[in-house]
Amino acid sequence: MDEQASPAIQDRIRSSFDRQGLMAHLDARLSHIGPGRVHITLPSRPEVTQQHGKP
């Protein structure tokens, strides 16, 4: 997997992410925090599809 960011950077990003109400509402999760890159996963649900039913 990609290189991990330092623990201090990871804590800062997680803290910011956790304060974002929309991310909690969407059940989004941080799955990777690396230098210059953050992966966010979002469960596939009908509520988050586009008008043609595609994620």
N, C-alpha and C positions, 0 to 999 in steps of 0.2 A: 504494500500500500504506500501511498504518498507519505512524505516526511511530515511529522507532526510539528505543530507550532509549540513554542515554549509553554510550560504550564501557566505562567503569568498571562500570556496572550490568550490562551484557551479560556482561562477564568474570566478575562475581560470580555471576550466575545460571548461566552455563555451568559454572563450577567446581562449584557445588552440584549441578547436574543430573548432571554426569559422575561424581560420587561415589555416585549412587544405582544400586545394582546391579540393581534390578528394571527400571529404564529401559533399561539396557544389555541385559539378558536379553530384554526385549520388542522390542529394536531400535528404541526410540522415539528421535525426533530433535527438537531445537528448530528450528522453522522460522521463528519470528519472536519477537523480544523488544522490546516497546514499553512505554511508560509505563502501568502498571497491567494489562498484558496479555502473556501468553506463549502462543504456539501450539506445541503438541506434535503431531507426526505419528507415526502408528503404522501399519506395513504391515498390510494385511488378510491374515490367515492363519487357518486352521481352529482353531489353538490359542488364539486370542483372541476367539472368537465366544461368544455367549451360548447357553443351552441349546436355543434354536430355530434355531441356525445363523446368527443375524444379528449383525453387528458392533456 
